[in-house]
């Protein structure tokens, strides 16, 4: 793949840039070119583009002249800098990932610059011979975003959320271009990670609890959560033999008044003994090894009550905003989180879910620049969470200033909430998670949120969690968990059979709206045996009419597009062999979906692993083959399967001859073994 670091399409031929500067009492305009300074009596501005690794970085230098004591103009608080840049080369199609509210992004599929939504924070561009990835930058004080432009001009805006500044010497955008879309996105975010001192997703450590099935109290109890209710749920899961290993206690456990936090301790009316006895009971009697709690970044939604016990205890770690809200301070606020988490840890709490993170821009309006506040609180939260072993689930935090403010913690929510009582919400939930993962997964392990096993779309949601590469947890009310929905997701001990990264749309889906036409194809990979890799493609019809689909191994970037692969249709339990770059195709009814596993075509057999699991091949820990034998070690036993062009002469399970128990359906062979957590050795001989 070519590595291109030449000027971006709007800087390539030095066409003029239109610039509007909004001050509190006056507006200035300028026309300038890249690399040239526009200098007037009241202000000067310059825009440069420079090489940044194998990307290009746009930078703005702006200064307002004059003396403050005579009323020198200063920048307005919201979007004071607006730029329109002529594009020498217009893309064929674009996908904009934009903030549709302060906390979450979703995709917009656009044909021209004028259609780009406001507050776009990642813009993907398709050209006839290349792909581009534009990331409007977050600087020390300002952040930029793409905005509606014109037919020929890309528009960018910048703001910081505080009025009165007189200069901006800040990065404006980062642009990467290449012939491989996924590698182009990766190059942009790899440079950002290096620049901001962040770890990439593959270098972040997923905390141990999130490798197992979990349950959250929120959609089960909402704010009426209590010790009694949690124990009732634990009793149900034990009776149904659902191997949930962690609980998170959602909103409702805190002591609050008028939407403000009053104490760091749980509400004694709901948890009369605190958390410690409950946690001990859950671990001893119900095999719930980890318990976590929810809270908002600000303590609670509207901060901390000024006359409260919490405020008195943490006074030195708090600050009051221009709007009068008492919040953890971006400078020294780590003490607030550290004290709170130390208290919770002594009560047996082992992780936290922290909500409302992208509210920082609203909290600190006219107090601190949003980028500065987010950077300070992000690091304060991580410093405070060190005593929890960094086990923080970040939530409502997809604004770019928040994403770039957490150096090491691994887990971040990838979409707006699962809404169990909102009809037809599945398509929007899928759309957000699939397309947000294109960039979010570069830095984080993405959480695709909880779901209900008793929901009409439960099986589709379960498949999504299986391929998400993130945590799997549910929120069914007491009495409503369906074990059958969860069984294909996890081992008998609750360990998730997880994929290696987030599922992402195939290239041919990235720039098309799957809710209008065609299908949405999501791809992912997982380890297969001791050294191998296998893949999977999920296909969804989100339209109201039947749709045709095709796919090939080339749709999964990590697979060899020219190699031969077995394709196993999980729901139809049918198998075919693809070689020579051939395609697999099919049809989906409105709302239909499919899951197709792609295993390398090896002789004499390829191991499907645990055939009843969505990612059952991940249960295959090691494989040995010769011309006439194939052996595999599985992490547990159950219904096992393999694919072969010839039936084996002998089959052994843990040294016992089970040849007469094998079932054959075309190329698919299955064996119903006792379900046990012990490792299983499957041996085949031809």
SEKE-583582 format. One line per 8 residues: number of its first residue (from 1); their letters; for each residue x negated, y, z of C-alpha. Coordinates in nm, 3 decimals. Example, Ala and Ser with C-alpha at 12.3 -4.5 7.8 and 13.67 -1.06 7.14 Angstrom:
// residues 2
1 = as = -1.230,-0.450,0.780  -1.367,-0.106,0.714
//
This chain:
// residues 686
1 = xxxxxxxx = 0.000,0.000,0.000  -0.128,0.345,-0.088  -0.200,0.574,0.205  -0.092,0.922,0.099  -0.192,1.232,0.292  -0.146,1.487,0.014  0.074,1.794,0.072  0.443,1.735,0.138
9 = xxxxxxxx = 0.683,1.790,-0.155  0.783,2.134,-0.024  0.418,2.242,0.014  0.267,2.081,-0.294  0.289,2.377,-0.534  0.296,2.657,-0.274  0.645,2.780,-0.355  0.771,3.063,-0.134
17 = xxxxxxxx = 0.922,3.000,0.210  1.214,3.204,0.335  1.182,3.285,0.703  1.436,3.444,0.939  1.335,3.544,1.293  1.619,3.619,1.533  1.525,3.841,1.824  1.758,3.943,2.104
25 = xxxxxxxx = 1.828,4.283,1.947  1.702,4.264,1.590  1.646,4.020,1.303  1.338,4.003,1.082  1.300,3.830,0.744  0.996,3.734,0.543  0.902,3.554,0.222  0.565,3.383,0.242
33 = xxxxxxxx = 0.360,3.096,0.105  0.185,2.813,0.286  -0.151,2.932,0.413  -0.072,3.302,0.375  -0.003,3.548,0.658  0.299,3.776,0.634  0.205,4.081,0.844  0.436,4.370,0.921
41 = xxxxxxxx = 0.445,4.643,1.182  0.680,4.446,1.409  0.557,4.088,1.358  0.329,3.852,1.173  0.395,3.492,1.072  0.190,3.222,0.901  0.276,2.862,0.808  0.005,2.608,0.738
49 = xxxxxxxx = 0.005,2.243,0.643  -0.293,2.029,0.737  -0.403,1.668,0.737  -0.309,1.471,1.051  -0.455,1.124,1.021  -0.289,0.991,0.706  0.009,1.222,0.754  0.062,1.595,0.701
57 = xxxxxxxx = 0.133,1.838,0.984  0.314,2.168,0.937  0.225,2.443,1.186  0.375,2.786,1.249  0.197,3.090,1.397  0.432,3.372,1.493  0.370,3.683,1.701  0.592,3.982,1.772
65 = xxxxxxxx = 0.402,4.310,1.810  0.463,4.590,2.055  0.441,4.668,2.423  0.694,4.523,2.667  0.731,4.850,2.858  0.870,5.022,2.549  1.122,4.749,2.466  0.924,4.513,2.244
73 = xxxxxxxx = 1.157,4.265,2.068  1.154,3.908,2.197  1.288,3.583,2.055  1.648,3.473,2.114  1.711,3.157,2.315  1.877,2.936,2.054  1.717,2.865,1.713  1.536,3.199,1.677
81 = xxxxxxxx = 1.318,3.069,1.390  1.473,2.947,1.064  1.284,2.838,0.753  1.392,2.735,0.404  1.122,2.557,0.200  1.154,2.501,-0.174  1.112,2.135,-0.270  0.900,2.083,-0.580
89 = xxxxxxxx = 1.031,1.727,-0.590  1.379,1.636,-0.478  1.445,1.291,-0.329  1.698,1.058,-0.482  1.861,0.981,-0.145  1.808,1.061,0.222  1.913,0.924,0.558  1.922,1.171,0.845
97 = xxxxxxxx = 1.911,1.055,1.207  2.077,1.346,1.385  2.186,1.433,1.737  2.565,1.426,1.718  2.572,1.519,2.087  2.287,1.605,2.327  2.203,1.241,2.404  2.241,1.016,2.099
105 = xxxxxxxx = 2.157,1.003,1.731  2.341,0.839,1.445  2.276,0.821,1.069  2.411,1.042,0.792  2.363,0.928,0.433  2.305,1.235,0.216  2.223,1.311,-0.145  2.095,1.666,-0.106
113 = xxxxxxxx = 1.933,1.906,0.140  2.259,2.097,0.184  2.422,1.785,0.333  2.163,1.733,0.607  2.342,1.758,0.945  2.243,2.011,1.208  1.991,1.889,1.468  1.843,1.615,1.251
121 = xxxxxxxx = 1.535,1.480,1.426  1.417,1.218,1.175  1.471,1.243,0.800  1.397,0.948,0.571  1.357,1.025,0.201  1.365,0.794,-0.101  1.179,0.889,-0.421  1.150,0.676,-0.739
129 = xxxxxxxx = 0.798,0.567,-0.644  0.765,0.636,-0.270  0.933,0.687,0.066  0.894,0.982,0.301  0.943,1.022,0.676  0.983,1.373,0.815  0.976,1.423,1.192  1.048,1.782,1.304
137 = xxxxxxxx = 0.799,1.838,1.584  0.818,1.891,1.958  0.547,2.129,2.079  0.452,2.270,2.416  0.755,2.495,2.438  0.943,2.481,2.108  1.107,2.193,1.925  1.210,2.185,1.562
145 = xxxxxxxx = 1.492,2.009,1.381  1.613,1.981,1.023  1.934,2.166,0.938  2.166,2.212,0.638  1.960,2.359,0.354  2.047,2.449,-0.002  2.049,2.250,-0.323  1.673,2.302,-0.364
153 = xxxxxxxx = 1.552,2.398,-0.014  1.481,2.196,0.298  1.581,2.391,0.610  1.411,2.371,0.949  1.499,2.549,1.270  1.305,2.596,1.593  1.412,2.685,1.944  1.312,2.641,2.305
161 = xxxxxxxx = 1.626,2.720,2.508  1.485,3.028,2.680  1.498,3.387,2.562  1.223,3.647,2.591  0.925,3.471,2.429  0.719,3.680,2.190  0.509,3.422,2.012  0.512,3.066,1.882
169 = xxxxxxxx = 0.194,2.881,1.795  0.344,2.538,1.754  0.364,2.228,1.531  0.658,2.247,1.293  0.688,1.904,1.127  0.503,1.579,1.064  0.537,1.416,0.723  0.427,1.069,0.612
177 = xxxxxxxx = 0.464,0.920,0.265  0.397,0.576,0.121  0.531,0.293,-0.090  0.642,0.082,0.210  0.925,0.244,0.407  0.862,0.068,0.739  0.487,0.129,0.728  0.552,0.496,0.644
185 = xxxxxxxx = 0.774,0.538,0.951  0.515,0.355,1.161  0.232,0.583,1.048  0.427,0.891,1.151  0.507,0.760,1.498  0.161,0.610,1.549  0.018,0.959,1.497  0.277,1.107,1.734
193 = xxxxxxxx = 0.194,0.848,1.999  -0.175,0.926,1.975  -0.113,1.301,1.982  0.123,1.288,2.281  -0.066,1.025,2.480  0.208,0.762,2.448  0.200,0.388,2.405  0.357,0.232,2.099
201 = xxxxxxxx = 0.630,-0.026,2.151  0.396,-0.324,2.113  0.171,-0.184,2.387  0.449,-0.129,2.641  0.526,-0.404,2.891  0.888,-0.516,2.922  0.967,-0.566,3.293  1.034,-0.928,3.389
209 = xxxxxxxx = 1.407,-0.895,3.479  1.500,-0.794,3.127  1.373,-1.119,2.982  1.682,-1.287,3.136  2.060,-1.253,3.118  2.206,-0.968,3.324  2.533,-0.815,3.438  2.630,-0.449,3.495
217 = xxxxxxxx = 2.909,-0.328,3.722  3.010,-0.027,3.511  3.277,-0.159,3.272  3.392,-0.403,3.539  3.457,-0.155,3.821  3.364,0.191,3.693  3.329,0.411,4.005  3.518,0.167,4.227
225 = xxxxxxxx = 3.217,-0.062,4.264  3.161,-0.211,4.611  2.975,-0.486,4.794  3.290,-0.700,4.800  3.346,-0.666,4.426  2.988,-0.751,4.341  3.001,-1.066,4.555  3.326,-1.168,4.385
233 = xxxxxxxx = 3.155,-1.137,4.047  2.855,-1.338,4.167  3.089,-1.614,4.288  3.260,-1.628,3.950  2.931,-1.652,3.758  2.808,-1.929,3.988  3.132,-2.124,3.949  3.114,-2.095,3.570
241 = xxxxxxxx = 2.742,-2.181,3.566  2.649,-1.863,3.380  2.275,-1.815,3.441  2.276,-1.440,3.499  1.955,-1.344,3.679  1.993,-0.970,3.738  2.261,-0.721,3.839  2.264,-0.346,3.792
249 = xxxxxxxx = 2.498,-0.147,4.017  2.634,0.138,3.806  2.781,0.478,3.887  2.994,0.467,4.201  2.745,0.359,4.469  2.614,0.707,4.547  2.728,0.960,4.805  2.840,1.267,4.608
257 = xxxxxxxx = 3.051,1.580,4.638  3.184,1.786,4.348  2.967,1.592,4.101  2.651,1.658,4.307  2.431,1.416,4.502  2.446,1.451,4.881  2.237,1.155,5.002  1.976,0.913,4.873
265 = xxxxxxxx = 2.151,0.626,5.052  2.447,0.419,4.926  2.804,0.516,5.014  2.871,0.348,5.353  3.240,0.307,5.268  3.148,0.078,4.977  2.821,-0.067,5.108  2.861,-0.060,5.488
273 = xxxxxxxx = 2.532,-0.241,5.552  2.336,-0.070,5.278  2.194,-0.279,4.997  1.957,-0.511,5.182  2.202,-0.777,5.308  2.381,-0.778,4.972  2.055,-0.824,4.780  1.952,-1.105,5.012
281 = xxxxxxxx = 2.287,-1.280,4.965  2.270,-1.246,4.587  1.921,-1.391,4.573  1.973,-1.673,4.823  2.322,-1.790,4.730  2.363,-1.691,4.364  2.013,-1.698,4.206  2.032,-1.325,4.124
289 = xxxxxxxx = 1.660,-1.252,4.146  1.666,-0.881,4.067  1.910,-0.603,4.159  1.889,-0.252,4.018  2.086,0.070,4.054  2.199,0.351,3.828  2.147,0.722,3.882  2.130,1.038,3.673
297 = xxxxxxxx = 1.801,1.213,3.598  1.925,1.508,3.801  2.017,1.282,4.093  2.382,1.301,3.989  2.555,1.463,3.691  2.551,1.818,3.831  2.234,1.789,4.032  2.189,1.789,4.407
305 = xxxxxxxx = 2.422,1.961,4.655  2.221,2.252,4.805  2.355,2.203,5.158  2.311,1.824,5.158  2.092,1.577,5.340  1.920,1.495,5.009  1.835,1.862,4.946  1.693,1.905,5.297
313 = xxxxxxxx = 1.477,1.594,5.267  1.341,1.675,4.920  1.333,2.055,4.925  0.968,2.078,4.814  1.029,1.858,4.509  1.335,2.048,4.382  1.391,2.365,4.185  1.691,2.590,4.123
321 = xxxxxxxx = 1.771,2.677,3.762  1.886,3.010,3.627  2.238,2.869,3.633  2.209,2.784,4.003  2.178,2.405,3.973  1.942,2.229,4.214  1.734,1.970,4.027  1.417,1.764,4.057
329 = xxxxxxxx = 1.136,1.995,3.954  0.941,1.939,3.632  0.640,2.041,3.842  0.616,1.821,4.151  0.944,1.635,4.099  0.770,1.299,4.115  0.794,1.319,4.494  1.175,1.320,4.469
337 = xxxxxxxx = 1.178,1.001,4.262  0.900,0.839,4.463  1.076,0.898,4.796  1.407,0.773,4.657  1.259,0.462,4.498  1.057,0.379,4.809  1.379,0.386,5.009  1.559,0.173,4.750
345 = xxxxxxxx = 1.272,-0.074,4.728  1.286,-0.129,5.103  1.654,-0.214,5.050  1.560,-0.480,4.794  1.626,-0.277,4.475  1.378,-0.365,4.200  1.464,-0.143,3.903  1.657,0.170,3.809
353 = xxxxxxxx = 1.870,0.281,3.516  1.831,0.657,3.470  2.107,0.834,3.278  2.165,1.183,3.138  1.803,1.239,3.038  1.866,1.454,2.731  2.068,1.695,2.944  1.736,1.861,3.031
361 = xxxxxxxx = 1.788,2.122,2.757  2.124,2.218,2.913  2.001,2.200,3.273  1.703,2.428,3.213  1.855,2.675,2.966  1.700,3.019,3.028  1.485,2.862,3.302  1.217,2.659,3.122
369 = xxxxxxxx = 1.164,2.568,2.757  1.339,2.237,2.693  1.022,2.066,2.567  0.830,2.172,2.879  1.110,2.063,3.115  1.148,1.724,2.943  0.773,1.659,2.948  0.751,1.744,3.318
377 = xxxxxxxx = 1.050,1.535,3.424  0.956,1.242,3.202  0.618,1.212,3.366  0.762,1.278,3.713  1.010,0.994,3.664  0.740,0.753,3.550  0.508,0.854,3.834  0.788,0.805,4.085
385 = xxxxxxxx = 0.880,0.472,3.929  0.533,0.325,3.967  0.648,0.167,4.296  0.919,-0.014,4.096  0.645,-0.154,3.870  0.763,0.083,3.600  1.099,-0.096,3.572  1.301,0.197,3.438
393 = xxxxxxxx = 1.584,0.165,3.186  1.603,0.507,3.018  1.951,0.611,2.905  2.121,0.906,2.735  1.773,1.017,2.636  1.734,1.010,2.257  1.655,1.379,2.205  1.302,1.387,2.064
401 = xxxxxxxx = 1.165,1.593,2.353  1.265,1.309,2.587  1.144,1.025,2.365  0.800,1.188,2.352  0.781,1.244,2.729  0.750,0.888,2.865  0.396,0.752,2.826  0.433,0.390,2.939
409 = xxxxxxxx = 0.782,0.268,3.043  0.919,0.023,2.791  1.298,0.020,2.783  1.525,0.284,2.626  1.895,0.274,2.529  1.942,0.284,2.155  2.302,0.401,2.113  2.605,0.557,2.272
417 = xxxxxxxx = 2.806,0.338,2.511  2.982,0.015,2.429  3.346,0.125,2.456  3.556,-0.185,2.529  3.892,-0.012,2.511  3.832,0.181,2.189  3.971,-0.010,1.888  3.739,-0.058,1.591
425 = xxxxxxxx = 3.440,0.080,1.780  3.218,-0.213,1.684  3.126,-0.068,1.343  3.006,0.262,1.492  2.820,0.080,1.769  2.644,-0.139,1.514  2.569,0.154,1.284  2.401,0.357,1.559
433 = xxxxxxxx = 2.194,0.070,1.691  2.079,-0.053,1.351  1.967,0.282,1.210  1.839,0.437,1.534  1.606,0.138,1.567  1.426,0.246,1.248  1.237,0.507,1.451  1.326,0.443,1.818
441 = xxxxxxxx = 1.170,0.095,1.812  0.834,0.243,1.714  0.797,0.362,2.074  1.040,0.154,2.282  1.201,-0.180,2.335  1.557,-0.083,2.240  1.855,-0.158,2.464  2.170,-0.215,2.255
449 = xxxxxxxx = 2.389,-0.179,2.567  2.615,-0.417,2.757  2.930,-0.582,2.620  3.233,-0.787,2.725  3.246,-1.160,2.656  3.626,-1.133,2.680  3.641,-0.872,2.401  3.795,-0.944,2.056
457 = xxxxxxxx = 3.454,-0.864,1.901  3.260,-1.061,2.164  3.094,-1.302,1.921  2.978,-1.020,1.694  2.842,-0.832,1.994  2.665,-1.146,2.117  2.497,-1.191,1.778  2.385,-0.830,1.784
465 = xxxxxxxx = 2.224,-0.874,2.126  2.057,-1.196,2.010  1.883,-1.016,1.723  1.831,-0.685,1.904  1.495,-0.778,2.055  1.609,-0.609,2.377  1.788,-0.696,2.699  2.113,-0.892,2.703
473 = xxxxxxxx = 2.367,-0.805,2.969  2.744,-0.802,3.005  2.997,-0.607,3.211  3.307,-0.825,3.224  3.547,-0.761,3.513  3.588,-1.031,3.777  3.737,-1.349,3.634  3.684,-1.256,3.267
481 = xxxxxxxx = 3.337,-1.383,3.171  3.349,-1.643,2.892  3.043,-1.871,2.931  3.077,-2.000,2.574  2.996,-1.655,2.433  2.672,-1.634,2.630  2.552,-1.991,2.583  2.397,-1.933,2.235
489 = xxxxxxxx = 2.189,-1.646,2.372  1.984,-1.796,2.653  1.816,-2.102,2.798  1.964,-2.290,3.093  1.759,-2.079,3.336  1.892,-1.756,3.183  1.581,-1.670,2.981  1.672,-1.493,2.658
497 = xxxxxxxx = 1.558,-1.650,2.333  1.448,-1.311,2.210  1.317,-1.175,1.884  0.993,-0.980,1.848  1.125,-0.630,1.781  1.451,-0.449,1.717  1.664,-0.560,1.427  1.649,-0.306,1.144
505 = xxxxxxxx = 1.835,-0.253,0.815  1.675,-0.397,0.504  1.529,-0.138,0.267  1.819,-0.165,0.022  2.059,-0.072,0.306  1.865,0.216,0.463  1.995,0.484,0.225  2.352,0.354,0.174
513 = xxxxxxxx = 2.652,0.391,0.402  2.761,0.035,0.488  3.094,0.160,0.619  3.183,0.273,0.267  3.041,0.007,0.038  2.840,-0.313,0.038  2.708,-0.499,0.340  2.467,-0.413,0.618
521 = xxxxxxxx = 2.173,-0.655,0.639  1.963,-0.657,0.958  1.630,-0.838,0.972  1.405,-0.954,1.253  1.136,-1.210,1.335  1.029,-1.427,1.629  0.742,-1.655,1.719  0.775,-2.008,1.581
529 = xxxxxxxx = 0.549,-2.272,1.730  0.209,-2.177,1.861  0.101,-1.965,1.563  0.391,-1.929,1.322  0.658,-1.670,1.247  1.016,-1.725,1.135  1.282,-1.471,1.051  1.650,-1.405,1.049
537 = xxxxxxxx = 1.900,-1.193,0.858  2.238,-1.090,0.994  2.488,-0.965,0.736  2.796,-0.756,0.825  3.086,-0.634,0.615  3.200,-0.309,0.778  3.439,-0.216,0.496  3.807,-0.299,0.445
545 = xxxxxxxx = 3.754,-0.503,0.128  3.561,-0.825,0.048  3.192,-0.773,-0.026  2.925,-0.974,-0.206  2.573,-0.993,-0.062  2.231,-1.122,-0.161  1.908,-1.154,0.033  1.563,-1.305,0.000
553 = xxxxxxxx = 1.261,-1.358,0.225  1.126,-1.031,0.085  1.392,-0.845,0.283  1.192,-0.924,0.599  0.863,-0.729,0.583  0.664,-0.979,0.790  0.751,-1.277,0.567  0.577,-1.375,0.243
561 = xxxxxxxx = 0.819,-1.284,-0.033  0.664,-1.539,-0.271  0.660,-1.836,-0.029  0.928,-2.103,0.007  1.168,-2.089,0.302  1.447,-2.298,0.442  1.764,-2.092,0.497  2.004,-2.212,0.766
569 = xxxxxxxx = 2.352,-2.061,0.774  2.417,-2.066,1.150  2.796,-2.039,1.145  2.860,-2.265,0.843  2.582,-2.503,0.955  2.462,-2.535,0.596  2.109,-2.533,0.461  1.940,-2.442,0.134
577 = xxxxxxxx = 1.582,-2.405,0.013  1.456,-2.080,-0.140  1.136,-2.084,-0.343  0.980,-1.884,-0.621  1.128,-1.559,-0.492  1.487,-1.674,-0.542  1.782,-1.508,-0.366  2.050,-1.644,-0.136
585 = xxxxxxxx = 2.396,-1.500,-0.192  2.747,-1.516,-0.059  3.069,-1.329,0.013  3.212,-1.178,0.330  3.574,-1.097,0.407  3.655,-0.754,0.558  3.499,-0.747,0.903  3.310,-1.068,0.829
593 = xxxxxxxx = 2.955,-1.147,0.933  2.687,-1.414,0.900  2.356,-1.516,1.055  2.087,-1.679,0.843  1.765,-1.826,0.985  1.460,-1.842,0.758  1.199,-2.107,0.846  0.876,-2.163,0.652
601 = xxxxxxxx = 0.914,-2.461,0.418  0.668,-2.708,0.565  0.624,-3.080,0.505  0.744,-3.317,0.624  0.993,-3.106,0.830  1.070,-2.763,0.973  1.205,-2.745,1.328  1.526,-2.552,1.386
609 = xxxxxxxx = 1.475,-2.595,1.762  1.785,-2.559,1.977  2.046,-2.571,1.704  2.329,-2.415,1.910  2.126,-2.101,1.990  2.119,-1.793,1.766  1.740,-1.780,1.790  1.692,-2.148,1.866
617 = xxxxxxxx = 1.368,-2.170,1.670  1.209,-1.948,1.939  1.249,-2.245,2.175  0.986,-2.432,1.970  0.664,-2.378,2.166  0.424,-2.584,1.958  0.419,-2.796,1.641  0.184,-3.067,1.510
625 = xxxxxxxx = 0.222,-3.225,1.168  0.051,-3.473,0.938  0.166,-3.607,0.602  0.390,-3.861,0.775  0.462,-3.721,1.122  0.595,-3.404,1.280  0.605,-3.330,1.652  0.741,-3.030,1.842
633 = xxxxxxxx = 0.754,-2.925,2.206  1.071,-2.735,2.300  1.114,-2.524,2.613  1.421,-2.732,2.707  1.644,-3.000,2.562  1.996,-2.979,2.425  2.129,-3.008,2.071  1.808,-3.005,1.866
641 = xxxxxxxx = 1.772,-2.981,1.491  1.526,-2.993,1.203  1.529,-2.950,0.826  1.377,-3.201,0.588  1.407,-3.321,0.230  1.373,-3.684,0.343  1.527,-3.866,0.643  1.272,-3.972,0.905
649 = xxxxxxxx = 1.212,-4.343,0.959  1.182,-4.304,1.337  1.280,-4.032,1.588  1.161,-4.021,1.948  1.266,-3.788,2.229  1.021,-3.785,2.519  0.895,-4.123,2.409  1.239,-4.287,2.376
657 = xxxxxxxx = 1.355,-4.412,2.036  1.675,-4.220,1.947  1.676,-4.284,1.572  2.028,-4.424,1.572  2.165,-4.107,1.738  2.053,-3.869,1.461  2.324,-3.698,1.254  2.258,-3.591,0.894
665 = xxxxxxxx = 2.430,-3.320,0.686  2.239,-3.249,0.367  1.893,-3.128,0.467  2.007,-3.069,0.827  1.936,-3.327,1.097  2.064,-3.288,1.454  2.030,-3.481,1.776  2.253,-3.427,2.081
673 = xxxxxxxx = 2.021,-3.456,2.380  2.109,-3.409,2.747  2.090,-3.041,2.848  1.788,-3.011,3.078  1.551,-2.728,3.167  1.250,-2.958,3.134  1.036,-2.936,2.823  1.126,-3.179,2.546
681 = xxxxxx = 0.893,-3.358,2.303  1.057,-3.438,1.969  0.859,-3.674,1.742  0.950,-3.764,1.383  0.789,-4.029,1.163  0.833,-4.102,0.791
//
